[in-house]
Amino acid sequence: MIVSMENTTTSAIDKKLNLLRDQHGVVTLGRVLTLVILAQAGHSEAALEAANFASHEHPCRILVHVAHSQAESTRLDAQLRMGGDAGASEVIVLHGYGELAEPTETLFSALLLPDAPIVAWWAHTVPPPSPHTSSIAGIAHRRITDSARSDDAFEALAELSGRYLPGDTDLAWTRVTNWRIQLAAVLDQAEPAPVREVVVEGCGRSPSVVLLGTWLGTRLDADVTLVNNPGPRRLDRVTLVRDDGEIVLERPGRSVAMLRQPGQPDQQIAMPVRDLNACIAEELRRLDPDEVYGEVVTTGLRDVRIAQIVDTTGELTPGAARFLAEHGGSLPDPQDPARTVPAAADPVPAGPETAEAAAAAPTVPTPGEERA
């Protein structure tokens, strides 16, 4: 059931919800949280689909704020979805125009479930520069963002690191859960031996590559090399270099990974790409702070030893160059790939061909495009 309301107020929306429950027998028993989604006009349905999928595991009330032009006259339109159109939840979509294009705690307060945790999700943009000073972030128990929405993964992670508070999380981190599980299991079963180097290969614009490399490098006390491969935003391969040989976990497709270890036959492992539905469902399973992510995004990004970034695409971002310079890493010499040169904080401007290719390349992926 879908009910539309134009030029309305949150008080009128709440009264309409109560009336619909009385008329159609829809109840809110079992709702365990309120999920607030902050979306952009024209891009909210992908986030709603993921939230509805997650609601079968976590029944909740979903409040979606869709930001429209601030230049229009101030008004609030709403759409109420209940029953079969809302999964195991009830959905309230708020279309804000003018002054209401900016979401605030006041706008949502009348619609929040009483005595239930609040999760805020910035679905299509990295949160504004100071999300913890905003009223929405201030009332939320968990704050979900996605650094993959940024053009420069290193700059986005640096920004999130500087303002991290317990309760923050990043879908770029959630996407590497299966990789972390498999790698931890492999090291538990392998003969004890120090890891001298960690090599993580994937799209250089994917923050998942940086986060996984940081986690492995700091936990294993090893140097990290990041290899920027052409192609979609995803992880391709992780290599753990040890004295007894290399442990390689590689996923050439979307569902099956190949594990190669010294002295053992190659193994195929079911490791499908995690879509947006699975990532949101995982994030809603826990409302306590993700301490491992907190360590990775704060002290990890500061202390990790980045040996070099191997850039095979000519798309090294300014943030990557600064990250390398801060960690004393190096870049392969373009004239002689066998040797390296120190990273500069300000990279040399790209030539006409590189600039043209970068302009033609896609920038921020649509929700769900990022793969890990």
Stockholm file with secondary structure:
# STOCKHOLM 1.0

chainA/1-372         MIVSMENTTTSAIDKKLNLLRDQHGVVTLGRVLTLVILAQAGHSEAALEAANFASHEHPCRILVHVAHSQAESTRLDAQLRMGGDAGASEVIVLHGYGELAEPTETLFSALLLPDAPIVAWWAHTVPPPSPHTSSIAGIAHRRITDSARSDDAFEALAELSGRYLPGDTDLAWTRVTNWRIQLAAVLDQAEPAPVREVVVEGCGRSPSVVLLGTWLGTRLDADVTLVNNPGPRRLDRVTLVRDDGEIVLERPGRSVAMLRQPGQPDQQIAMPVRDLNACIAEELRRLDPDEVYGEVVTTGLRDVRIAQIVDTTGELTPGAARFLAEHGGSLPDPQDPARTVPAAADPVPAGPETAEAAAAAPTVPTPGEERA
#=GR chainA/1-372 SS CEEEECSCCHHHHHHHHHHHHHHHCCCCTTCCEEEEEEEETTCHHHHHHHHHHHHTTSCEEEEEEEECCTTSCCEEEEEEECGGGGTTSEEEEEEEEGGGGSCCHHHHHTTSCTTCCEEEEECSSCCCSCGGGSHHHHHCSEEEECGGGSSCHHHHHHHHHHTCCTTEEEHHHHTTHHHHHHHHHHHHHSCCCCEEEEEEEECTTCHHHHHHHHHHHHHHTCEEEEEECSSSSSEEEEEEEETTEEEEEECSSSSEEEEECTTSCCEEEECCCCCHHHHHHHHTTCCSCCHHHHHIIIIIHHHCCEEEEEESSSCCCHHHHHHHHHHTCEEEETTEEEEEEECCSSCCCCCHHHHHHHHHSCCSCCTTCCCC
#=GC SS_cons         CEEEECSCCHHHHHHHHHHHHHHHCCCCTTCCEEEEEEEETTCHHHHHHHHHHHHTTSCEEEEEEEECCTTSCCEEEEEEECGGGGTTSEEEEEEEEGGGGSCCHHHHHTTSCTTCCEEEEECSSCCCSCGGGSHHHHHCSEEEECGGGSSCHHHHHHHHHHTCCTTEEEHHHHTTHHHHHHHHHHHHHSCCCCEEEEEEEECTTCHHHHHHHHHHHHHHTCEEEEEECSSSSSEEEEEEEETTEEEEEECSSSSEEEEECTTSCCEEEECCCCCHHHHHHHHTTCCSCCHHHHHIIIIIHHHCCEEEEEESSSCCCHHHHHHHHHHTCEEEETTEEEEEEECCSSCCCCCHHHHHHHHHSCCSCCTTCCCC
//
